[in-house]
Amino acid sequence: MNQMMNEFQIKINTIDNVKRLSKICEAYIEDIDISSGRYVVDAKSMLAIFSFDLTRPLTIKINSDDLEIIKKFNEEMSDFKYED
């Protein structure tokens, strides 16, 4: 069974990807965080995302328990998911 995760690694190493990611996140009413180490920012803020080193993978998390929302979020994030 493929369990939906509300937190996973992403890679957004271009300006266009940052814009696209932020626009997708803005469509959600749920809080969505991007983090690297202990530093956490709002994924709906392009300026905040640019504060990260975009050459490294980042962690994104949608703060929701609704499985349908998590499933939709996972689908929309598929282009950004980082696999080592």
C-alpha positions, -999 to 999 in steps of 0.1 A, spaced: 0 0 0 14 34 -10 10 57 20 8 94 13 33 115 31 28 150 42 66 156 43 93 148 18 125 161 1 123 184 -29 148 200 -53 140 235 -67 172 247 -83 159 272 -108 140 305 -104 112 292 -125 108 262 -102 107 285 -72 79 306 -88 60 275 -98 63 259 -64 52 290 -46 22 294 -69 11 258 -63 14 263 -25 -6 295 -26 -36 276 -38 -38 257 -5 -54 271 27 -32 248 48 2 259 61 31 246 40 66 248 53 100 244 36 129 237 58 166 230 58 181 219 91 164 240 118 155 269 94 118 268 84 100 293 60 65 296 45 64 278 11 39 304 -1 66 331 0 90 333 -30 113 356 -11 116 333 18 123 303 -5 152 323 -21 168 325 13 178 289 10 208 273 -9 188 260 -38 215 237 -49 206 214 -20 175 193 -14 150 209 9 121 194 30 86 204 23 56 197 46 19 204 43 3 207 77 -29 187 72 -43 154 83 -68 153 53 -57 124 31 -73 138 0 -54 171 4 -22 153 11 -28 131 -20 -34 162 -42 -3 179 -27 18 149 -34 6 148 -70 13 185 -76 48 181 -60 58 151 -82 80 173 -105 99 186 -75 105 154 -55 141 146 -48 153 110 -49 190 103 -41 
